[in-house]
Amino acid sequence: MASLRNDEWRDYDDVDENSFTEISPLLVSQKREQLSSPSIIESLDYDRCPNEPYMAFISTKTKSLVRWLNLKDWIMFGVIGITTGVVAFAIDMGVKYLSEAKFHTTFSFVSEYSDTIMVPMMIYVAFSLLYCLIAAAAVAVTPEAAGSGIPEIKCYLNGIRLPKVVRIKTLACKAFGVLFSVAGGTSDGISIV
């Protein structure tokens, strides 16, 4: 029985399932389901390559409009850079204040219970667990905020639009989750020096 390679399978997208005697029915039903449902992942074309149609389009526009189009891109890059810096600064300051609160409370219990270390240690662990639970709740609100986000952004920059990844809600939940998970003592996100 011959089997089809992945690149051969793409050539048979529009062929009737009865013509596939060497492919399992599960693969055929999965492929039919993929073809019948609209794709939630779409391809973006945001790069302006200087080809003939684009140059013809630009030649019909005024110089001031072309300058505005270029300036608009640089303004957007600047806004994205400033926003990234502000969010990173806010996360850094939040981690600092949450960690100070955790350590200050722990040290106050160390001085109060000088005969045993168990009570201060339990307070420290309780703070860490509470912070990590809050971080997990942030990811439960928006599951797209889980993980580093680097693969998703690489996909987006390569022209593949993944649903719900580049949203303000995802950014807020990811920042909130990183803030509390790092303050909780996990070794993800930014590192505290």
N, C-alpha and C positions, 0 to 999 in steps of 0.2 A: 504494500500500500504506500503510495507516494504522499508526502506531506508538502505543504506550501511553506515557503520561507516568508518572513514578514514583508519583504519588498514585493513578493508575488501576490500577497494577500491584498495589497492596495490596488492592484490591477483588476480585482474581481469585486469591487464595491457594488457595482450595479447589476451583477449577474444573479440569476435566480438561485435560491438555496438548493433546489433539487439537482443542480448541476455539480454540486460539491459532494462527491461520494467519499473523498478522502479526508474531509474535515469533520470534526465532531459536531453534533447538533448544538452543543453548548456554545461553541464559537460562533456558529451561524446565528443563533438567537441573540447573542451579545452584540454581534455586528449589526443585525437588523435593528436592535434597540438603539444603538448609537446613531444609525442613519436616520431613524424616524424621529428622534428627539432633537430639538434645536440645540446647537452647541452653546454652552455658557462661556466658553473660552473663545475669544475673538482676537484676530490679529490687528495690530495697530500699524499705521504708516505715518509716523510723525517726522520722519527724516526728510528734509528737502534736498534731494539729490539734483544736481544741475544737469538734467537731461533735456531733450528737445521740447517736450510738452511743457515742462516747468519754465524753461527759458522763454517760450512763446507766451506763457501766462504772464511772466514778469514784464515782458516787453510791452504788454498792453496796459500796464499800470504806471502811475506817475512815480517819479523818483522819491517824492515825499512819502508815498504809501509804502514803497519798498523799504525805505529807511525806518518807517514806523513798524513794519513787520519784524525787522531785525531788532529794533529797540525793544519791542514787546517781548521777544525771546529773552533778551538780557535782563529785563525787568523781572520776568518770571524766575530766571535763575537766581537773581539776587533775593527775591522774596523767599524762595525755597531754602537758600543758604542761611538767611537770617532766621527763618522759622526753625530750622534744624538747630542752630546755635542756641536759640531761646529755650527750646524744649530740652536740649542737653543740659543747659545751665539749671533749669528748673528741676530736672531729675537729680542732678548733682547736689543742689542745695537741699532738696527733699531728703535724699539719702543721708546727708550730713545731720539734719535736724532729727530725723527718726532714729538714727544710730546714737546720737547724743542722748536722746530721751531714754533709749533702751539701756545704755551704759550708766547713765546717771541714776536711774531707778535701781539697777543692779548694784551699783556701788553703795547706794544708801542702805540697801538691805545687807550688804556685807558689813557695814559699820554697825548696823543695828543687831545683827545676828553674828557676832564675832566668834562665838563658840562653835558654830557649824557652817559648812559651806553649802549644805544641801538646799536651804531656803533661797539664797541668792542664785544658785544654779537653776533652780526650778523657775524663778522669775525670769532669768535670762532665756531659758528654753521656751517659756510661755510667750514672751515677747516675739521670739523668732518664729514660733509656730503661728502666732496671730498675724504677723506680717506676711508670712508665706501663704496663709489661708486667704488673706485679702488679695494677694497677687493671683492666686488660683481663681478667686471669684471674678477678677477682672477678665481673665481668659475665658471663663465660663460665659460671660456676657457676650463676648465677641471671639469665637473660636479662631478666627483668622489672625488674632493677635498672638497665638501660640508660636513658639519657636523664635529663631533669630530674625526672620523676615528677609534675610539676604537672598535666598533662592527666589522668593517671590518678586523682589525688586529687580533681580537679574532678568527674570522672565519679562517683567514690564519694560525694562530698558531695551530688551531685545525685540520688542514689538508684540508681546503676547499679553493681552489684558485678562487678568484673572479677576473674577468677580469679588467684590467687597474687600479687596486687599488695600487699595489706595483710597481710604476714606478717613475722615476726621475721627469718626467713632473708633476705627481700628487703631489709629495713632494714639488717641487718648487712652484706650484700654492697654495698648502695648506700653506706653510711657508709665501708666499707673502700675502695671504689673512689674515692670523692670524696677521701678522705684521701691516697691514693697519687697520684691524678692531679693534685691541686693541689700536692702536694710535688714532683711531677715537673716542674712548671713550666707545665702547661697552663692555659688561661684559662677554667676551668669551676669550678663550685662556689663556695666562698667565695673572696674575694680577700684576698691578703696585703698589708697596708699597711705 
